[in-house]
Amino acid sequence: MSEQGFHSVNYQDISITNAKSVYYTLMEWASDEAHIQKKTSVEKAQIKSVVEELKQVKSPYYERLVNDGWLHTYEK
C-alpha cells in the first residue's frame, strides 16, 4: 500500500510505491557524491521521476538526502 500522498513511480521496470523504497533505490543507484558525479546526464534523467516523487512527499527519507548532501550533489 502506498504512503499517503506518494504516487508510484517506475524505474527499470520496477514499481516503487513508498519513500523508503525510493531512498534505497537511490542509494543503490549512487550511494555518495563520487558515484553521483560519475553518472551521465542520461542516467540522471532516467532516475529523475524517482527523485521528484520523493521531493513531493517530503518524508524523513527526503530529509536524509538533503542533510547528507546527496540531493545537492544530484542537482548540480
All heavy atoms as a GROMACS GRO file, in nm:
protein
  629
    1MET      N    1   0.084  -0.118   0.000
    1MET     CA    2   0.000   0.000   0.000
    1MET      C    3   0.088   0.125   0.000
    1MET      O    4   0.188   0.131   0.068
    1MET     CB    5  -0.088  -0.002   0.124
    1MET     CG    6  -0.184   0.114   0.127
    1MET     SD    7  -0.340   0.058   0.187
    1MET     CE    8  -0.361   0.147   0.335
    2SER      N    9   0.051   0.224  -0.075
    2SER     CA   10   0.130   0.346  -0.087
    2SER      C   11   0.118   0.432   0.038
    2SER      O   12   0.017   0.431   0.106
    2SER     CB   13   0.080   0.428  -0.206
    2SER     OG   14   0.100   0.358  -0.325
    3GLU      N   15   0.226   0.506   0.065
    3GLU     CA   16   0.221   0.605   0.172
    3GLU      C   17   0.125   0.715   0.129
    3GLU      O   18   0.108   0.742   0.011
    3GLU     CB   19   0.359   0.665   0.194
    3GLU     CG   20   0.459   0.568   0.250
    3GLU     CD   21   0.595   0.632   0.269
    3GLU    OE1   22   0.601   0.752   0.298
    3GLU    OE2   23   0.693   0.559   0.254
    4GLN      N   24   0.064   0.782   0.224
    4GLN     CA   25  -0.028   0.889   0.192
    4GLN      C   26   0.045   0.996   0.112
    4GLN      O   27   0.151   1.044   0.152
    4GLN     CB   28  -0.084   0.949   0.319
    4GLN     CG   29  -0.190   1.054   0.293
    4GLN     CD   30  -0.255   1.102   0.420
    4GLN    OE1   31  -0.239   1.044   0.525
    4GLN    NE2   32  -0.329   1.209   0.409
    5GLY      N   33  -0.010   1.033  -0.002
    5GLY     CA   34   0.049   1.136  -0.085
    5GLY      C   35   0.156   1.086  -0.180
    5GLY      O   36   0.201   1.161  -0.265
    6PHE      N   37   0.197   0.962  -0.169
    6PHE     CA   38   0.301   0.908  -0.256
    6PHE      C   39   0.238   0.846  -0.378
    6PHE      O   40   0.146   0.766  -0.368
    6PHE     CB   41   0.384   0.803  -0.182
    6PHE     CG   42   0.507   0.761  -0.257
    6PHE    CD1   43   0.628   0.826  -0.237
    6PHE    CD2   44   0.502   0.659  -0.351
    6PHE    CE1   45   0.741   0.789  -0.307
    6PHE    CE2   46   0.614   0.621  -0.422
    6PHE     CZ   47   0.734   0.687  -0.399
    7HIS      N   48   0.287   0.884  -0.495
    7HIS     CA   49   0.241   0.824  -0.620
    7HIS      C   50   0.348   0.726  -0.668
    7HIS      O   51   0.465   0.761  -0.672
    7HIS     CB   52   0.218   0.932  -0.726
    7HIS     CG   53   0.112   1.028  -0.687
    7HIS    ND1   54   0.140   1.150  -0.631
    7HIS    CD2   55  -0.023   1.019  -0.694
    7HIS    CE1   56   0.026   1.213  -0.606
    7HIS    NE2   57  -0.074   1.136  -0.643
    8SER      N   58   0.307   0.608  -0.702
    8SER     CA   59   0.402   0.508  -0.750
    8SER      C   60   0.479   0.560  -0.871
    8SER      O   61   0.423   0.629  -0.956
    8SER     CB   62   0.328   0.379  -0.790
    8SER     OG   63   0.270   0.320  -0.678
    9VAL      N   64   0.605   0.524  -0.876
    9VAL     CA   65   0.690   0.558  -0.990
    9VAL      C   66   0.759   0.431  -1.036
    9VAL      O   67   0.780   0.339  -0.958
    9VAL     CB   68   0.795   0.666  -0.956
    9VAL    CG1   69   0.730   0.800  -0.933
    9VAL    CG2   70   0.878   0.627  -0.836
   10ASN      N   71   0.792   0.428  -1.163
   10ASN     CA   72   0.862   0.312  -1.218
   10ASN      C   73   1.005   0.349  -1.251
   10ASN      O   74   1.032   0.457  -1.303
   10ASN     CB   75   0.792   0.263  -1.344
   10ASN     CG   76   0.658   0.202  -1.314
   10ASN    OD1   77   0.644   0.125  -1.219
   10ASN    ND2   78   0.557   0.237  -1.391
   11TYR      N   79   1.093   0.257  -1.219
   11TYR     CA   80   1.234   0.272  -1.254
   11TYR      C   81   1.286   0.134  -1.289
   11TYR      O   82   1.275   0.041  -1.209
   11TYR     CB   83   1.314   0.333  -1.138
   11TYR     CG   84   1.461   0.343  -1.168
   11TYR    CD1   85   1.509   0.430  -1.265
   11TYR    CD2   86   1.552   0.263  -1.100
   11TYR    CE1   87   1.644   0.439  -1.294
   11TYR    CE2   88   1.688   0.271  -1.128
   11TYR     CZ   89   1.733   0.358  -1.225
   11TYR     OH   90   1.866   0.366  -1.254
   12GLN      N   91   1.338   0.120  -1.410
   12GLN     CA   92   1.390  -0.007  -1.459
   12GLN      C   93   1.289  -0.120  -1.442
   12GLN      O   94   1.319  -0.226  -1.389
   12GLN     CB   95   1.523  -0.041  -1.392
   12GLN     CG   96   1.632   0.058  -1.425
   12GLN     CD   97   1.767   0.018  -1.369
   12GLN    OE1   98   1.777  -0.059  -1.273
   12GLN    NE2   99   1.871   0.071  -1.428
   13ASP      N  100   1.168  -0.093  -1.484
   13ASP     CA  101   1.058  -0.190  -1.482
   13ASP      C  102   1.018  -0.235  -1.341
   13ASP      O  103   0.958  -0.340  -1.323
   13ASP     CB  104   1.090  -0.314  -1.568
   13ASP     CG  105   1.105  -0.278  -1.715
   13ASP    OD1  106   1.032  -0.188  -1.762
   13ASP    OD2  107   1.188  -0.339  -1.782
   14ILE      N  108   1.052  -0.155  -1.241
   14ILE     CA  109   1.013  -0.185  -1.103
   14ILE      C  110   0.922  -0.073  -1.056
   14ILE      O  111   0.956   0.045  -1.071
   14ILE     CB  112   1.136  -0.196  -1.010
   14ILE    CG1  113   1.224  -0.312  -1.055
   14ILE    CG2  114   1.094  -0.212  -0.865
   14ILE    CD1  115   1.359  -0.317  -0.986
   15SER      N  116   0.809  -0.109  -0.997
   15SER     CA  117   0.718  -0.010  -0.942
   15SER      C  118   0.761   0.020  -0.798
   15SER      O  119   0.770  -0.070  -0.715
   15SER     CB  120   0.575  -0.064  -0.944
   15SER     OG  121   0.487   0.032  -0.890
   16ILE      N  122   0.787   0.146  -0.773
   16ILE     CA  123   0.830   0.190  -0.639
   16ILE      C  124   0.710   0.258  -0.575
   16ILE      O  125   0.658   0.355  -0.629
   16ILE     CB  126   0.950   0.285  -0.650
   16ILE    CG1  127   1.064   0.215  -0.724
   16ILE    CG2  128   0.993   0.331  -0.511
   16ILE    CD1  129   1.178   0.306  -0.760
   17THR      N  130   0.669   0.207  -0.459
   17THR     CA  131   0.542   0.250  -0.402
   17THR      C  132   0.552   0.325  -0.270
   17THR      O  133   0.449   0.360  -0.212
   17THR     CB  134   0.450   0.128  -0.382
   17THR    OG1  135   0.515   0.036  -0.293
   17THR    CG2  136   0.419   0.060  -0.514
   18ASN      N  137   0.673   0.351  -0.222
   18ASN     CA  138   0.685   0.425  -0.096
   18ASN      C  139   0.821   0.493  -0.087
   18ASN      O  140   0.914   0.460  -0.160
   18ASN     CB  141   0.659   0.335   0.025
   18ASN     CG  142   0.757   0.221   0.033
   18ASN    OD1  143   0.876   0.240   0.049
   18ASN    ND2  144   0.706   0.098   0.022
   19ALA      N  145   0.830   0.589   0.004
   19ALA     CA  146   0.951   0.670   0.018
   19ALA      C  147   1.072   0.587   0.059
   19ALA      O  148   1.183   0.612   0.013
   19ALA     CB  149   0.926   0.782   0.118
   20LYS      N  150   1.052   0.489   0.143
   20LYS     CA  151   1.162   0.404   0.185
   20LYS      C  152   1.224   0.331   0.065
   20LYS      O  153   1.346   0.326   0.050
   20LYS     CB  154   1.114   0.302   0.290
   20LYS     CG  155   1.224   0.212   0.341
   20LYS     CD  156   1.170   0.118   0.447
   20LYS     CE  157   1.278   0.025   0.499
   20LYS     NZ  158   1.226  -0.066   0.602
   21SER      N  159   1.139   0.278  -0.021
   21SER     CA  160   1.188   0.209  -0.141
   21SER      C  161   1.261   0.306  -0.235
   21SER      O  162   1.361   0.269  -0.297
   21SER     CB  163   1.073   0.141  -0.215
   21SER     OG  164   1.022   0.036  -0.137
   22VAL      N  165   1.211   0.429  -0.244
   22VAL     CA  166   1.279   0.530  -0.325
   22VAL      C  167   1.419   0.554  -0.269
   22VAL      O  168   1.517   0.554  -0.343
   22VAL     CB  169   1.200   0.662  -0.330
   22VAL    CG1  170   1.287   0.775  -0.385
   22VAL    CG2  171   1.074   0.648  -0.413
   23TYR      N  172   1.427   0.574  -0.140
   23TYR     CA  173   1.556   0.602  -0.077
   23TYR      C  174   1.657   0.491  -0.107
   23TYR      O  175   1.769   0.518  -0.151
   23TYR     CB  176   1.539   0.618   0.074
   23TYR     CG  177   1.670   0.640   0.145
   23TYR    CD1  178   1.729   0.765   0.148
   23TYR    CD2  179   1.736   0.534   0.206
   23TYR    CE1  180   1.851   0.785   0.210
   23TYR    CE2  181   1.858   0.553   0.269
   23TYR     CZ  182   1.915   0.678   0.271
   23TYR     OH  183   2.036   0.696   0.332
   24TYR      N  184   1.616   0.367  -0.088
   24TYR     CA  185   1.710   0.256  -0.111
   24TYR      C  186   1.741   0.237  -0.259
   24TYR      O  187   1.852   0.198  -0.294
   24TYR     CB  188   1.661   0.129  -0.043
   24TYR     CG  189   1.682   0.138   0.107
   24TYR    CD1  190   1.576   0.161   0.193
   24TYR    CD2  191   1.810   0.130   0.162
   24TYR    CE1  192   1.597   0.173   0.331
   24TYR    CE2  193   1.832   0.142   0.297
   24TYR     CZ  194   1.725   0.164   0.381
   24TYR     OH  195   1.747   0.178   0.515
   25THR      N  196   1.647   0.269  -0.345
   25THR     CA  197   1.674   0.266  -0.489
   25THR      C  198   1.780   0.370  -0.525
   25THR      O  199   1.874   0.342  -0.600
   25THR     CB  200   1.545   0.291  -0.569
   25THR    OG1  201   1.452   0.186  -0.541
   25THR    CG2  202   1.572   0.297  -0.718
   26LEU      N  203   1.767   0.489  -0.468
   26LEU     CA  204   1.864   0.594  -0.494
   26LEU      C  205   2.002   0.560  -0.437
   26LEU      O  206   2.104   0.589  -0.500
   26LEU     CB  207   1.815   0.728  -0.439
   26LEU     CG  208   1.690   0.784  -0.506
   26LEU    CD1  209   1.644   0.911  -0.434
   26LEU    CD2  210   1.713   0.810  -0.653
   27MET      N  211   2.005   0.499  -0.320
   27MET     CA  212   2.133   0.461  -0.260
   27MET      C  213   2.201   0.351  -0.343
   27MET      O  214   2.323   0.347  -0.354
   27MET     CB  215   2.114   0.414  -0.116
   27MET     CG  216   2.081   0.524  -0.018
   27MET     SD  217   2.209   0.652  -0.006
   27MET     CE  218   2.143   0.779  -0.114
   28GLU      N  219   2.121   0.264  -0.400
   28GLU     CA  220   2.177   0.160  -0.488
   28GLU      C  221   2.227   0.224  -0.619
   28GLU      O  222   2.330   0.184  -0.673
   28GLU     CB  223   2.071   0.054  -0.518
   28GLU     CG  224   2.124  -0.063  -0.596
   28GLU     CD  225   2.019  -0.171  -0.614
   28GLU    OE1  226   1.958  -0.212  -0.514
   28GLU    OE2  227   2.001  -0.214  -0.729
   29TRP      N  228   2.155   0.321  -0.668
   29TRP     CA  229   2.192   0.390  -0.792
   29TRP      C  230   2.323   0.467  -0.775
   29TRP      O  231   2.410   0.462  -0.862
   29TRP     CB  232   2.077   0.484  -0.831
   29TRP     CG  233   2.097   0.560  -0.957
   29TRP    CD1  234   2.084   0.513  -1.085
   29TRP    CD2  235   2.132   0.698  -0.968
   29TRP    NE1  236   2.110   0.614  -1.175
   29TRP    CE2  237   2.139   0.729  -1.105
   29TRP    CE3  238   2.158   0.798  -0.876
   29TRP    CZ2  239   2.170   0.854  -1.153
   29TRP    CZ3  240   2.190   0.925  -0.922
   29TRP    CH2  241   2.195   0.952  -1.060
   30ALA      N  242   2.335   0.539  -0.665
   30ALA     CA  243   2.457   0.615  -0.636
   30ALA      C  244   2.458   0.647  -0.487
   30ALA      O  245   2.381   0.730  -0.441
   30ALA     CB  246   2.461   0.744  -0.717
   31SER      N  247   2.545   0.582  -0.415
   31SER     CA  248   2.542   0.592  -0.269
   31SER      C  249   2.609   0.718  -0.212
   31SER      O  250   2.585   0.753  -0.098
   31SER     CB  251   2.606   0.469  -0.207
   31SER     OG  252   2.740   0.457  -0.251
   32ASP      N  253   2.690   0.785  -0.293
   32ASP     CA  254   2.760   0.902  -0.240
   32ASP      C  255   2.795   0.999  -0.352
   32ASP      O  256   2.767   0.973  -0.469
   32ASP     CB  257   2.884   0.862  -0.162
   32ASP     CG  258   2.984   0.782  -0.244
   32ASP    OD1  259   2.983   0.792  -0.369
   32ASP    OD2  260   3.063   0.707  -0.184
   33GLU      N  261   2.858   1.109  -0.315
   33GLU     CA  262   2.891   1.215  -0.411
   33GLU      C  263   2.975   1.164  -0.527
   33GLU      O  264   2.950   1.197  -0.643
   33GLU     CB  265   2.964   1.328  -0.338
   33GLU     CG  266   2.995   1.446  -0.427
   33GLU     CD  267   3.056   1.563  -0.353
   33GLU    OE1  268   3.055   1.564  -0.228
   33GLU    OE2  269   3.106   1.653  -0.421
   34ALA      N  270   3.074   1.083  -0.498
   34ALA     CA  271   3.162   1.031  -0.604
   34ALA      C  272   3.083   0.949  -0.707
   34ALA      O  273   3.106   0.963  -0.828
   34ALA     CB  274   3.274   0.947  -0.544
   35HIS      N  275   2.992   0.867  -0.660
   35HIS     CA  276   2.911   0.786  -0.752
   35HIS      C  277   2.814   0.872  -0.832
   35HIS      O  278   2.792   0.846  -0.951
   35HIS     CB  279   2.835   0.678  -0.675
   35HIS     CG  280   2.922   0.568  -0.626
   35HIS    ND1  281   2.960   0.558  -0.495
   35HIS    CD2  282   2.982   0.465  -0.691
   35HIS    CE1  283   3.038   0.453  -0.480
   35HIS    NE2  284   3.054   0.395  -0.598
   36ILE      N  285   2.756   0.972  -0.769
   36ILE     CA  286   2.664   1.061  -0.839
   36ILE      C  287   2.738   1.135  -0.951
   36ILE      O  288   2.689   1.147  -1.062
   36ILE     CB  289   2.599   1.162  -0.743
   36ILE    CG1  290   2.509   1.090  -0.642
   36ILE    CG2  291   2.517   1.266  -0.820
   36ILE    CD1  292   2.462   1.177  -0.527
   37GLN      N  293   2.857   1.183  -0.921
   37GLN     CA  294   2.934   1.260  -1.019
   37GLN      C  295   2.975   1.176  -1.140
   37GLN      O  296   2.999   1.231  -1.247
   37GLN     CB  297   3.056   1.323  -0.952
   37GLN     CG  298   3.018   1.433  -0.856
   37GLN     CD  299   3.136   1.491  -0.780
   37GLN    OE1  300   3.244   1.432  -0.774
   37GLN    NE2  301   3.115   1.606  -0.720
   38LYS      N  302   2.981   1.047  -1.124
   38LYS     CA  303   3.017   0.958  -1.235
   38LYS      C  304   2.899   0.930  -1.328
   38LYS      O  305   2.918   0.880  -1.439
   38LYS     CB  306   3.071   0.824  -1.183
   38LYS     CG  307   3.206   0.837  -1.116
   38LYS     CD  308   3.251   0.703  -1.062
   38LYS     CE  309   3.382   0.715  -0.985
   38LYS     NZ  310   3.422   0.588  -0.925
   39LYS      N  311   2.778   0.964  -1.283
   39LYS     CA  312   2.659   0.937  -1.364
   39LYS      C  313   2.649   1.035  -1.480
   39LYS      O  314   2.681   1.153  -1.467
   39LYS     CB  315   2.532   0.947  -1.278
   39LYS     CG  316   2.526   0.847  -1.164
   39LYS     CD  317   2.517   0.705  -1.215
   39LYS     CE  318   2.500   0.607  -1.100
   39LYS     NZ  319   2.486   0.470  -1.144
   40THR      N  320   2.602   0.985  -1.592
   40THR     CA  321   2.582   1.070  -1.710
   40THR      C  322   2.450   1.145  -1.697
   40THR      O  323   2.365   1.111  -1.613
   40THR     CB  324   2.578   0.985  -1.838
   40THR    OG1  325   2.461   0.902  -1.833
   40THR    CG2  326   2.704   0.900  -1.853
   41SER      N  327   2.433   1.245  -1.781
   41SER     CA  328   2.306   1.318  -1.781
   41SER      C  329   2.191   1.226  -1.820
   41SER      O  330   2.079   1.243  -1.772
   41SER     CB  331   2.314   1.439  -1.873
   41SER     OG  332   2.346   1.401  -2.004
   42VAL      N  333   2.217   1.128  -1.904
   42VAL     CA  334   2.113   1.031  -1.942
   42VAL      C  335   2.072   0.947  -1.821
   42VAL      O  336   1.953   0.927  -1.795
   42VAL     CB  337   2.161   0.940  -2.057
   42VAL    CG1  338   2.064   0.826  -2.082
   42VAL    CG2  339   2.183   1.022  -2.183
   43GLU      N  340   2.169   0.901  -1.744
   43GLU     CA  341   2.139   0.822  -1.624
   43GLU      C  342   2.062   0.906  -1.522
   43GLU      O  343   1.967   0.857  -1.460
   43GLU     CB  344   2.268   0.769  -1.562
   43GLU     CG  345   2.334   0.661  -1.643
   43GLU     CD  346   2.471   0.624  -1.590
   43GLU    OE1  347   2.554   0.715  -1.567
   43GLU    OE2  348   2.494   0.503  -1.571
   44LYS      N  349   2.100   1.032  -1.508
   44LYS     CA  350   2.028   1.120  -1.416
   44LYS      C  351   1.884   1.143  -1.463
   44LYS      O  352   1.792   1.146  -1.382
   44LYS     CB  353   2.100   1.253  -1.400
   44LYS     CG  354   2.227   1.244  -1.318
   44LYS     CD  355   2.291   1.380  -1.302
   44LYS     CE  356   2.413   1.374  -1.214
   44LYS     NZ  357   2.474   1.507  -1.195
   45ALA      N  358   1.866   1.157  -1.592
   45ALA     CA  359   1.732   1.177  -1.646
   45ALA      C  360   1.644   1.053  -1.624
   45ALA      O  361   1.524   1.066  -1.598
   45ALA     CB  362   1.740   1.210  -1.795
   46GLN      N  363   1.704   0.935  -1.632
   46GLN     CA  364   1.628   0.811  -1.613
   46GLN      C  365   1.574   0.798  -1.472
   46GLN      O  366   1.469   0.739  -1.450
   46GLN     CB  367   1.716   0.690  -1.646
   46GLN     CG  368   1.746   0.678  -1.793
   46GLN     CD  369   1.849   0.570  -1.822
   46GLN    OE1  370   1.928   0.530  -1.737
   46GLN    NE2  371   1.848   0.522  -1.946
   47ILE      N  372   1.643   0.850  -1.375
   47ILE     CA  373   1.600   0.836  -1.236
   47ILE      C  374   1.530   0.962  -1.182
   47ILE      O  375   1.482   0.964  -1.069
   47ILE     CB  376   1.717   0.792  -1.145
   47ILE    CG1  377   1.663   0.722  -1.021
   47ILE    CG2  378   1.807   0.911  -1.111
   47ILE    CD1  379   1.759   0.628  -0.955
   48LYS      N  380   1.520   1.063  -1.264
   48LYS     CA  381   1.463   1.191  -1.220
   48LYS      C  382   1.322   1.177  -1.161
   48LYS      O  383   1.292   1.239  -1.059
   48LYS     CB  384   1.461   1.290  -1.335
   48LYS     CG  385   1.411   1.426  -1.294
   48LYS     CD  386   1.414   1.526  -1.406
   48LYS     CE  387   1.363   1.660  -1.354
   48LYS     NZ  388   1.371   1.762  -1.454
   49SER      N  389   1.236   1.099  -1.222
   49SER     CA  390   1.098   1.086  -1.170
   49SER      C  391   1.097   1.027  -1.030
   49SER      O  392   1.011   1.062  -0.948
   49SER     CB  393   1.011   1.003  -1.264
   49SER     OG  394   1.058   0.869  -1.271
   50VAL      N  395   1.192   0.942  -1.000
   50VAL     CA  396   1.203   0.882  -0.867
   50VAL      C  397   1.241   0.991  -0.765
   50VAL      O  398   1.178   1.004  -0.660
   50VAL     CB  399   1.306   0.767  -0.866
   50VAL    CG1  400   1.325   0.710  -0.728
   50VAL    CG2  401   1.266   0.658  -0.966
   51VAL      N  402   1.340   1.070  -0.800
   51VAL     CA  403   1.385   1.179  -0.712
   51VAL      C  404   1.271   1.280  -0.692
   51VAL      O  405   1.243   1.322  -0.579
   51VAL     CB  406   1.509   1.249  -0.770
   51VAL    CG1  407   1.548   1.371  -0.687
   51VAL    CG2  408   1.626   1.152  -0.780
   52GLU      N  409   1.205   1.317  -0.799
   52GLU     CA  410   1.099   1.417  -0.792
   52GLU      C  411   0.982   1.371  -0.705
   52GLU      O  412   0.924   1.451  -0.631
   52GLU     CB  413   1.050   1.455  -0.932
   52GLU     CG  414   1.154   1.530  -1.014
   52GLU     CD  415   1.201   1.659  -0.950
   52GLU    OE1  416   1.116   1.735  -0.898
   52GLU    OE2  417   1.322   1.684  -0.952
   53GLU      N  418   0.947   1.246  -0.712
   53GLU     CA  419   0.837   1.197  -0.628
   53GLU      C  420   0.875   1.203  -0.481
   53GLU      O  421   0.794   1.242  -0.397
   53GLU     CB  422   0.797   1.055  -0.668
   53GLU     CG  423   0.676   1.004  -0.594
   53GLU     CD  424   0.551   1.091  -0.609
   53GLU    OE1  425   0.530   1.150  -0.716
   53GLU    OE2  426   0.474   1.099  -0.512
   54LEU      N  427   0.997   1.169  -0.448
   54LEU     CA  428   1.041   1.177  -0.309
   54LEU      C  429   1.038   1.322  -0.261
   54LEU      O  430   0.999   1.350  -0.147
   54LEU     CB  431   1.180   1.116  -0.291
   54LEU     CG  432   1.226   1.101  -0.147
   54LEU    CD1  433   1.135   1.007  -0.069
   54LEU    CD2  434   1.369   1.050  -0.141
   55LYS      N  435   1.075   1.415  -0.347
   55LYS     CA  436   1.072   1.557  -0.310
   55LYS      C  437   0.930   1.602  -0.280
   55LYS      O  438   0.909   1.685  -0.191
   55LYS     CB  439   1.132   1.641  -0.422
   55LYS     CG  440   1.283   1.626  -0.434
   55LYS     CD  441   1.336   1.685  -0.560
   55LYS     CE  442   1.351   1.833  -0.557
   55LYS     NZ  443   1.419   1.885  -0.678
   56GLN      N  444   0.833   1.549  -0.352
   56GLN     CA  445   0.693   1.587  -0.331
   56GLN      C  446   0.640   1.541  -0.196
   56GLN      O  447   0.557   1.607  -0.135
   56GLN     CB  448   0.604   1.531  -0.443
   56GLN     CG  449   0.634   1.588  -0.579
   56GLN     CD  450   0.612   1.737  -0.586
   56GLN    OE1  451   0.512   1.789  -0.538
   56GLN    NE2  452   0.707   1.808  -0.643
   57VAL      N  453   0.684   1.426  -0.152
   57VAL     CA  454   0.633   1.366  -0.028
   57VAL      C  455   0.696   1.430   0.095
   57VAL      O  456   0.634   1.439   0.199
   57VAL     CB  457   0.656   1.213  -0.030
   57VAL    CG1  458   0.612   1.150   0.100
   57VAL    CG2  459   0.582   1.150  -0.146
   58LYS      N  460   0.820   1.474   0.085
   58LYS     CA  461   0.891   1.536   0.198
   58LYS      C  462   0.895   1.444   0.321
   58LYS      O  463   0.864   1.485   0.432
   58LYS     CB  464   0.828   1.670   0.237
   58LYS     CG  465   0.821   1.769   0.125
   58LYS     CD  466   0.940   1.857   0.122
   58LYS     CE  467   0.911   1.973   0.030
   58LYS     NZ  468   1.008   2.025  -0.046
   59SER      N  469   0.933   1.322   0.299
   59SER     CA  470   0.942   1.224   0.407
   59SER      C  471   1.076   1.236   0.480
   59SER      O  472   1.165   1.309   0.436
   59SER     CB  473   0.931   1.083   0.349
   59SER     OG  474   1.052   1.049   0.285
   60PRO      N  475   1.092   1.162   0.589
   60PRO     CA  476   1.224   1.159   0.656
   60PRO      C  477   1.335   1.111   0.562
   60PRO      O  478   1.450   1.150   0.578
   60PRO     CB  479   1.204   1.062   0.772
   60PRO     CG  480   1.057   1.066   0.799
   60PRO     CD  481   0.992   1.088   0.665
   61TYR      N  482   1.300   1.029   0.466
   61TYR     CA  483   1.400   0.981   0.369
   61TYR      C  484   1.446   1.097   0.279
   61TYR      O  485   1.563   1.107   0.246
   61TYR     CB  486   1.345   0.866   0.285
   61TYR     CG  487   1.320   0.744   0.368
   61TYR    CD1  488   1.191   0.712   0.412
   61TYR    CD2  489   1.424   0.662   0.408
   61TYR    CE1  490   1.168   0.600   0.491
   61TYR    CE2  491   1.402   0.550   0.488
   61TYR     CZ  492   1.273   0.521   0.529
   61TYR     OH  493   1.252   0.411   0.607
   62TYR      N  494   1.354   1.184   0.243
   62TYR     CA  495   1.390   1.304   0.168
   62TYR      C  496   1.482   1.392   0.252
   62TYR      O  497   1.586   1.439   0.204
   62TYR     CB  498   1.263   1.381   0.128
   62TYR     CG  499   1.291   1.518   0.073
   62TYR    CD1  500   1.332   1.535  -0.058
   62TYR    CD2  501   1.279   1.631   0.153
   62TYR    CE1  502   1.360   1.661  -0.110
   62TYR    CE2  503   1.305   1.758   0.103
   62TYR     CZ  504   1.345   1.772  -0.028
   62TYR     OH  505   1.373   1.895  -0.077
   63GLU      N  506   1.446   1.412   0.376
   63GLU     CA  507   1.527   1.495   0.466
   63GLU      C  508   1.668   1.439   0.481
   63GLU      O  509   1.766   1.514   0.487
   63GLU     CB  510   1.460   1.509   0.603
   63GLU     CG  511   1.329   1.584   0.598
   63GLU     CD  512   1.341   1.725   0.543
   63GLU    OE1  513   1.442   1.792   0.572
   63GLU    OE2  514   1.249   1.768   0.472
   64ARG      N  515   1.679   1.308   0.484
   64ARG     CA  516   1.812   1.247   0.495
   64ARG      C  517   1.897   1.276   0.372
   64ARG      O  518   2.016   1.305   0.383
   64ARG     CB  519   1.799   1.097   0.517
   64ARG     CG  520   1.932   1.031   0.539
   64ARG     CD  521   1.920   0.895   0.596
   64ARG     NE  522   2.053   0.843   0.622
   64ARG     CZ  523   2.077   0.723   0.664
   64ARG    NH1  524   1.977   0.641   0.689
   64ARG    NH2  525   2.199   0.682   0.684
   65LEU      N  526   1.835   1.269   0.253
   65LEU     CA  527   1.908   1.302   0.130
   65LEU      C  528   1.954   1.447   0.131
   65LEU      O  529   2.065   1.478   0.086
   65LEU     CB  530   1.822   1.275   0.007
   65LEU     CG  531   1.789   1.130  -0.025
   65LEU    CD1  532   1.700   1.123  -0.148
   65LEU    CD2  533   1.915   1.047  -0.044
   66VAL      N  534   1.870   1.535   0.182
   66VAL     CA  535   1.907   1.676   0.192
   66VAL      C  536   2.021   1.693   0.292
   66VAL      O  537   2.124   1.757   0.262
   66VAL     CB  538   1.785   1.761   0.233
   66VAL    CG1  539   1.827   1.904   0.265
   66VAL    CG2  540   1.680   1.761   0.122
   67ASN      N  541   2.004   1.639   0.411
   67ASN     CA  542   2.104   1.656   0.517
   67ASN      C  543   2.239   1.594   0.483
   67ASN      O  544   2.343   1.645   0.524
   67ASN     CB  545   2.053   1.599   0.650
   67ASN     CG  546   1.935   1.678   0.703
   67ASN    OD1  547   1.915   1.794   0.670
   67ASN    ND2  548   1.854   1.614   0.785
   68ASP      N  549   2.238   1.484   0.409
   68ASP     CA  550   2.362   1.418   0.371
   68ASP      C  551   2.429   1.483   0.249
   68ASP      O  552   2.538   1.443   0.210
   68ASP     CB  553   2.337   1.270   0.339
   68ASP     CG  554   2.303   1.189   0.463
   68ASP    OD1  555   2.320   1.239   0.576
   68ASP    OD2  556   2.259   1.073   0.446
   69GLY      N  557   2.362   1.580   0.188
   69GLY     CA  558   2.417   1.646   0.071
   69GLY      C  559   2.395   1.571  -0.059
   69GLY      O  560   2.440   1.614  -0.165
   70TRP      N  561   2.328   1.457  -0.053
   70TRP     CA  562   2.306   1.375  -0.171
   70TRP      C  563   2.225   1.453  -0.275
   70TRP      O  564   2.263   1.458  -0.393
   70TRP     CB  565   2.232   1.246  -0.133
   70TRP     CG  566   2.226   1.144  -0.242
   70TRP    CD1  567   2.306   1.034  -0.255
   70TRP    CD2  568   2.134   1.138  -0.352
   70TRP    NE1  569   2.272   0.963  -0.367
   70TRP    CE2  570   2.166   1.025  -0.428
   70TRP    CE3  571   2.030   1.219  -0.395
   70TRP    CZ2  572   2.096   0.990  -0.544
   70TRP    CZ3  573   1.960   1.184  -0.510
   70TRP    CH2  574   1.994   1.071  -0.583
   71LEU      N  575   2.117   1.514  -0.232
   71LEU     CA  576   2.029   1.584  -0.325
   71LEU      C  577   2.101   1.703  -0.390
   71LEU      O  578   2.090   1.725  -0.511
   71LEU     CB  579   1.903   1.630  -0.254
   71LEU     CG  580   1.790   1.676  -0.343
   71LEU    CD1  581   1.745   1.564  -0.436
   71LEU    CD2  582   1.672   1.724  -0.261
   72HIS      N  583   2.178   1.774  -0.314
   72HIS     CA  584   2.255   1.888  -0.367
   72HIS      C  585   2.351   1.841  -0.478
   72HIS      O  586   2.361   1.903  -0.583
   72HIS     CB  587   2.331   1.958  -0.255
   72HIS     CG  588   2.417   2.069  -0.304
   72HIS    ND1  589   2.367   2.190  -0.344
   72HIS    CD2  590   2.552   2.075  -0.320
   72HIS    CE1  591   2.467   2.268  -0.384
   72HIS    NE2  592   2.579   2.201  -0.370
   73THR      N  593   2.420   1.732  -0.451
   73THR     CA  594   2.514   1.678  -0.550
   73THR      C  595   2.442   1.631  -0.674
   73THR      O  596   2.485   1.658  -0.787
   73THR     CB  597   2.596   1.561  -0.489
   73THR    OG1  598   2.665   1.610  -0.374
   73THR    CG2  599   2.695   1.505  -0.588
   74TYR      N  600   2.329   1.563  -0.657
   74TYR     CA  601   2.249   1.515  -0.771
   74TYR      C  602   2.204   1.632  -0.860
   74TYR      O  603   2.206   1.622  -0.980
   74TYR     CB  604   2.128   1.436  -0.721
   74TYR     CG  605   2.029   1.406  -0.829
   74TYR    CD1  606   2.047   1.299  -0.915
   74TYR    CD2  607   1.916   1.485  -0.846
   74TYR    CE1  608   1.956   1.272  -1.016
   74TYR    CE2  609   1.825   1.461  -0.946
   74TYR     CZ  610   1.845   1.354  -1.032
   74TYR     OH  611   1.756   1.329  -1.132
   75GLU      N  612   2.165   1.742  -0.798
   75GLU     CA  613   2.108   1.854  -0.872
   75GLU      C  614   2.212   1.947  -0.934
   75GLU      O  615   2.176   2.039  -1.004
   75GLU     CB  616   2.014   1.933  -0.781
   75GLU     CG  617   1.890   1.852  -0.746
   75GLU     CD  618   1.795   1.922  -0.652
   75GLU    OE1  619   1.839   2.008  -0.572
   75GLU    OE2  620   1.675   1.889  -0.657
   76LYS      N  621   2.340   1.922  -0.913
   76LYS     CA  622   2.446   2.004  -0.974
   76LYS      C  623   2.443   1.993  -1.123
   76LYS      O  624   2.419   1.894  -1.181
   76LYS     CB  625   2.584   1.961  -0.925
   76LYS     CG  626   2.616   2.006  -0.787
   76LYS     CD  627   2.758   1.965  -0.754
   76LYS     CE  628   2.796   1.997  -0.613
   76LYS     NZ  629   2.929   1.951  -0.580
   0.00000   0.00000   0.00000
